[in-house]
Amino acid sequence: MARRTIPALPPLDWLRSFEAAARLSNFTAAAAELGLTQAAVSQHIRLLEDRLKTRLFSRLARGVALSPEGAAYLPHIQSAFATIGSSTTELFEPRAVQTVSIRVPISFALLVLVPALPDLAEALPRIQLDLVTIHRPADYDLPGSALDIRFGNGSFPGREADRLTAERLVPVASPALAAATDWTALPLLLVAGAREMWAEWFAAAGLAGHPQRSHRFDSFVAAMEAASAGAGVLLGSRPLVDTALKSKILVPLSDFELSSTSGHFLTRASTARLTNAEQNFRQWLLRRLSSEAST
């Protein structure tokens, strides 16, 4: 039995005419799409059929219909064109930079996200962040971002939440201030809002709190700067203070850490559909903070 000779690759112009005519079921419409004459498309199809020794279309009174062989051939041609197109775009066309807008508490932005930006640039080079720092809870109600990072216990009505951090509280101070004999007599640095937990820490540690003077700040990062300057003792929120502890800018004053149910969460509206860029950023941030927590 004679083996059938496999035909050489037909010219791409023939295949383009075949794909367009098959998709549109009309030689004239295919010609208009490709910028050719109807006669040129018809000739391409005839030459392709002669090369393949197979009838690809049935000619009808109005338009054409694929033969069984043509219908079987079409998805392979379309897949090949799609592969060529995506490869060309990937290799030779500049890919658009995508912006991810996110609202973040200023302390988390400065102490966690900013140091992570070099890693983000390496992991997701086509993503840029539009960071809006949050100073008051009411700022979250402003429109504009699908994603935001919130501090709390994980219950945010109407929002899906991924935990980023689990807070642990430990007193910290500058190295010079830490040399004091009784640090509990030193000024305490307070942070307005959910972190005013000195009373809870003293009770859990089994220590008597003292009515010492204190300074109060509206952001954790401002209170942390004051602690670094030697202004008093801060109830440090880990992991926010971890970098300062590693670099000895701040030192812990106790081995006891109070585990809190609070932490930072990446949240989005329950009805929100994230873009690919937003989803990629979400996955990157979860991986990064999970890796840091395990070290």
C-alpha positions as CSV (number, residue, x, y, z in Angstrom):
1,M,0.0,0.0,0.0
2,A,1.5,3.3,-1.1
3,R,2.1,5.8,1.7
4,R,0.5,9.2,1.3
5,T,3.1,12.0,0.9
6,I,2.7,14.6,3.6
7,P,2.5,18.0,1.9
8,A,5.0,20.7,2.7
9,L,3.8,23.6,4.8
10,P,1.5,25.7,2.6
11,P,2.2,29.4,2.2
12,L,0.8,31.5,5.1
13,D,-1.2,33.7,2.8
14,W,-3.2,30.6,1.8
15,L,-3.8,29.6,5.4
16,R,-4.8,33.1,6.4
17,S,-7.4,33.2,3.6
18,F,-8.6,29.7,4.6
19,E,-9.0,30.7,8.3
20,A,-10.8,34.0,7.5
21,A,-13.1,32.4,5.0
22,A,-13.9,29.5,7.3
23,R,-14.6,31.7,10.2
24,L,-16.8,34.1,8.2
25,S,-18.3,31.5,5.9
26,N,-17.8,33.9,3.0
27,F,-15.0,34.6,0.6
28,T,-16.0,38.2,0.0
29,A,-16.1,39.0,3.7
30,A,-12.7,37.3,4.2
31,A,-11.3,39.4,1.4
32,A,-12.5,42.6,3.0
33,E,-11.0,41.6,6.4
34,L,-7.6,40.7,4.8
35,G,-7.5,43.6,2.4
36,L,-7.5,41.4,-0.6
37,T,-9.8,40.9,-3.6
38,Q,-12.4,38.2,-3.6
39,A,-10.6,36.6,-6.5
40,A,-7.3,36.5,-4.5
41,V,-9.0,34.7,-1.6
42,S,-10.7,32.3,-4.0
43,Q,-7.4,31.5,-5.6
44,H,-5.6,31.0,-2.3
45,I,-8.3,28.5,-1.3
46,R,-8.1,26.7,-4.6
47,L,-4.3,26.4,-4.4
48,L,-4.5,25.2,-0.8
49,E,-7.1,22.5,-1.8
50,D,-4.9,21.4,-4.7
51,R,-1.8,21.2,-2.4
52,L,-3.7,19.2,0.2
53,K,-5.6,17.2,-2.4
54,T,-8.7,17.7,-0.3
55,R,-11.9,19.8,-0.7
56,L,-12.1,22.2,2.2
57,F,-15.3,24.0,1.3
58,S,-18.7,23.3,-0.2
59,R,-19.7,26.3,-2.4
60,L,-23.2,27.4,-1.7
61,A,-25.5,29.9,-3.4
62,R,-24.7,32.4,-0.6
63,G,-21.3,31.9,0.9
64,V,-19.5,28.7,1.7
65,A,-19.6,25.9,4.2
66,L,-16.7,23.9,5.6
67,S,-16.3,20.3,4.4
68,P,-15.7,17.7,7.2
69,E,-12.0,17.8,6.3
70,G,-12.0,21.6,6.4
71,A,-13.8,21.7,9.8
72,A,-11.2,19.3,11.2
73,Y,-8.3,21.4,9.8
74,L,-9.6,24.8,11.0
75,P,-8.9,24.6,14.8
76,H,-5.3,23.5,14.1
77,I,-4.7,26.5,11.9
78,Q,-6.4,28.9,14.4
79,S,-4.3,27.4,17.3
80,A,-1.1,27.9,15.2
81,F,-1.9,31.5,14.4
82,A,-2.8,32.2,18.1
83,T,0.6,30.7,19.2
84,I,2.5,32.8,16.7
85,G,0.6,35.9,17.8
86,S,1.1,35.4,21.5
87,S,4.8,34.5,21.0
88,T,5.4,37.6,18.9
89,T,3.7,39.8,21.5
90,E,5.6,38.2,24.4
91,L,9.0,38.5,22.7
92,F,8.9,41.7,20.7
93,E,6.2,44.0,21.8
94,P,6.5,46.0,25.0
95,R,4.0,44.7,27.6
96,A,1.9,47.3,29.2
97,V,2.7,48.3,32.8
98,Q,-0.4,47.6,35.0
99,T,-1.2,49.7,38.0
100,V,-2.5,48.3,41.2
101,S,-4.2,50.8,43.5
102,I,-4.2,50.0,47.2
103,R,-5.1,51.8,50.4
104,V,-2.7,51.1,53.3
105,P,-2.2,52.3,56.9
106,I,0.8,54.6,56.8
107,S,2.7,52.4,59.3
108,F,2.3,49.2,57.3
109,A,3.2,51.1,54.1
110,L,6.5,52.5,55.5
111,L,7.5,49.5,57.6
112,V,6.4,46.6,55.4
113,L,5.5,47.5,51.8
114,V,8.2,50.0,51.1
115,P,11.1,47.7,52.1
116,A,9.5,45.0,49.9
117,L,9.3,47.1,46.7
118,P,12.6,45.8,45.3
119,D,11.3,42.2,45.6
120,L,8.0,43.3,44.0
121,A,10.0,44.8,41.0
122,E,11.8,41.5,40.5
123,A,8.9,39.2,41.0
124,L,6.3,41.3,39.0
125,P,8.2,43.8,36.8
126,R,5.1,44.9,34.9
127,I,3.2,46.0,38.0
128,Q,3.4,49.4,39.6
129,L,1.7,50.4,42.9
130,D,-0.5,53.4,43.4
131,L,-0.3,53.6,47.2
132,V,-2.8,55.7,49.2
133,T,-1.9,55.9,52.9
134,I,-4.7,55.8,55.4
135,H,-4.8,58.0,58.4
136,R,-8.4,57.6,59.6
137,P,-10.9,54.7,59.3
138,A,-13.2,56.9,57.3
139,D,-10.6,57.1,54.5
140,Y,-11.5,53.5,53.6
141,D,-14.9,54.6,52.6
142,L,-13.5,56.7,49.7
143,P,-13.9,55.1,46.2
144,G,-11.0,54.2,44.0
145,S,-9.3,51.0,45.2
146,A,-10.4,47.4,44.9
147,L,-7.8,46.3,47.5
148,D,-6.9,47.7,50.9
149,I,-5.0,46.6,53.9
150,R,-6.8,47.0,57.2
151,F,-5.8,46.4,60.9
152,G,-8.3,44.5,63.0
153,N,-9.5,41.1,64.0
154,G,-10.4,39.9,60.5
155,S,-14.1,40.8,60.6
156,F,-14.8,43.4,58.0
157,P,-18.5,43.4,56.9
158,G,-19.0,43.1,53.2
159,R,-15.3,42.3,52.5
160,E,-13.2,39.2,51.9
161,A,-10.0,39.2,54.0
162,D,-6.6,37.4,53.8
163,R,-4.6,37.6,57.0
164,L,-1.1,39.1,56.4
165,T,0.2,39.4,60.0
166,A,-0.6,38.1,63.5
167,E,0.3,40.8,65.9
168,R,2.5,40.2,69.0
169,L,3.2,43.0,71.4
170,V,6.4,43.6,73.3
171,P,7.8,46.7,75.0
172,V,10.7,48.2,73.1
173,A,13.0,51.3,73.5
174,S,16.2,52.8,72.2
175,P,19.4,51.0,73.5
176,A,20.3,54.0,75.6
177,L,16.9,54.1,77.3
178,A,16.9,50.4,77.7
179,A,19.8,50.7,80.1
180,A,17.5,52.2,82.7
181,T,17.1,50.2,85.9
182,D,13.3,50.1,85.9
183,W,11.9,50.7,82.5
184,T,8.3,50.6,83.8
185,A,9.0,54.0,85.4
186,L,9.8,55.5,82.0
187,P,7.4,57.5,79.8
188,L,5.1,55.2,77.8
189,L,4.4,56.0,74.2
190,L,0.7,55.4,73.2
191,V,-0.8,54.8,69.8
192,A,-4.4,55.9,69.3
193,G,-6.9,53.3,68.4
194,A,-6.7,49.5,68.5
195,R,-3.1,49.5,69.9
196,E,-3.8,51.3,73.2
197,M,-3.1,48.0,75.0
198,W,-0.6,48.9,77.7
199,A,-3.0,47.9,80.5
200,E,-3.6,44.5,78.8
201,W,0.1,43.9,78.4
202,F,0.9,44.7,82.0
203,A,-1.9,42.5,83.3
204,A,-0.9,39.5,81.1
205,A,2.7,39.9,82.0
206,G,1.8,40.0,85.7
207,L,3.3,43.4,86.3
208,A,1.8,46.4,88.0
209,G,1.4,49.3,85.6
210,H,2.5,52.7,86.8
211,P,0.7,56.0,86.2
212,Q,3.7,57.4,84.4
213,R,3.5,60.3,82.0
214,S,3.0,59.4,78.3
215,H,3.0,60.8,74.8
216,R,0.2,59.8,72.4
217,F,0.5,59.5,68.6
218,D,-2.0,59.0,65.8
219,S,0.2,56.5,63.9
220,F,2.4,53.6,65.0
221,V,5.2,54.7,62.8
222,A,5.3,58.2,64.5
223,A,5.4,56.5,67.9
224,M,8.2,54.2,66.7
225,E,10.3,57.2,65.6
226,A,9.8,58.7,69.1
227,A,10.9,55.5,70.7
228,S,14.0,55.4,68.5
229,A,14.8,59.0,69.6
230,G,14.6,57.9,73.2
231,A,11.4,59.6,74.1
232,G,9.9,56.6,75.9
233,V,8.9,53.0,75.8
234,L,6.7,51.7,72.9
235,L,4.5,48.7,73.0
236,G,6.0,47.4,69.8
237,S,3.8,45.6,67.3
238,R,5.6,42.6,65.7
239,P,6.2,42.2,62.9
240,L,6.2,46.0,62.3
241,V,9.2,46.5,64.6
242,D,11.1,43.4,63.5
243,T,13.5,45.3,61.2
244,A,14.3,47.9,63.9
245,L,14.9,45.0,66.3
246,K,17.3,43.3,63.9
247,S,19.2,46.5,63.3
248,K,19.3,47.3,67.1
249,I,17.7,50.6,66.6
250,L,15.2,49.3,69.2
251,V,15.7,46.6,71.7
252,P,13.1,44.5,73.6
253,L,12.6,45.2,77.3
254,S,10.9,41.9,78.2
255,D,10.8,38.3,77.0
256,F,7.1,38.3,77.3
257,E,5.1,38.9,74.1
258,L,1.3,39.4,74.2
259,S,-0.3,37.6,71.3
260,S,-3.2,39.6,69.9
261,T,-6.1,38.5,67.8
262,S,-5.6,41.6,65.7
263,G,-3.3,41.9,62.7
264,H,-3.2,43.2,59.2
265,F,-5.5,41.9,56.5
266,L,-5.6,42.3,52.7
267,T,-9.3,43.0,52.0
268,R,-11.5,43.4,49.0
269,A,-15.2,43.9,48.5
270,S,-17.0,40.6,48.5
271,T,-18.5,41.4,45.1
272,A,-15.2,42.7,43.6
273,R,-13.6,40.9,40.7
274,L,-9.9,41.4,40.8
275,T,-7.9,42.1,37.7
276,N,-5.0,39.8,36.8
277,A,-2.6,42.4,38.1
278,E,-4.4,42.7,41.4
279,Q,-4.6,38.9,41.8
280,N,-0.9,38.6,41.0
281,F,-0.1,41.3,43.6
282,R,-2.3,39.6,46.2
283,Q,-0.6,36.2,45.7
284,W,2.9,37.8,45.8
285,L,2.1,39.7,49.1
286,L,0.7,36.6,50.7
287,R,3.7,34.5,49.7
288,R,6.2,37.1,50.9
289,L,4.7,37.7,54.3
290,S,4.1,34.0,54.8
291,S,7.8,33.4,54.0
292,E,8.9,36.2,56.5
293,A,6.7,34.8,59.2
294,S,8.3,31.4,58.9
295,T,11.9,32.7,59.3
